[in-house]
Amino acid sequence: MVKMRVYHLRVREEYLDYIKSGEKRIEVRVAYPGLRGIKPGDKLIFNDLIPAVVTEVKRYETFRQVLREEPIKKIFPDEPSFERAVKRFHGMYPKWKENRYGVIAIKFKLLGEGR
């Protein structure tokens, strides 16, 4: 049997509120080696406070690709424009990291929540 893993993820305070309220349901990161094995059923703990369960994981080559295929509203609930959302990611991650590692979209639900 494959063991469930627990991943501790830090997010900015404003995103934590969106996670708590259920508006943010997709966490997008550079696909660092430490995140490569993440899979549905694994547990996420945001800022050591909010437990969640991974429901789906998708790999992408770029942030643009993620934003084209996933609902921006579930990533950034304040709904920036496409270009603003791209800039926001590039403000968090240098482009060389995106190019070297690719990008991962982690869909989740809060622990104790139904579908």
C-alpha positions, 0 to 999 in steps of 0.5 A: 500500500502506498503511504499517504504523505503530509506536505506543509505549505506556506501561503500568504495570509490573504490566500489563507483566508481564501482557502478557509472560505473555500474560494481557493481550491487550486494551489499552483507551485513550481514543481520542485523535486520535493513536490514531484511525488504529491498525489491524490489522497496526500494531506496538505497543511497550509501555514501549520493551520489548515489541513486539506486533502489533495484531490487531483494533481496536474503537471504543466510546463508553464504558469501560462499553461496552467492559467489557460486550462484551470479556472483562475478564480480557483487559484486567485479568487480576487480574479486578476486578468490573465496577464496580471495572474501571470505577473503575480506568479513571476513575482513569486517565482523567477522564470528560470525555476519555472523553466527548469522544474515546470509547474504543478497544480494541486487541487484540494478540499479542506479536511472534513469537507464533502466533495 
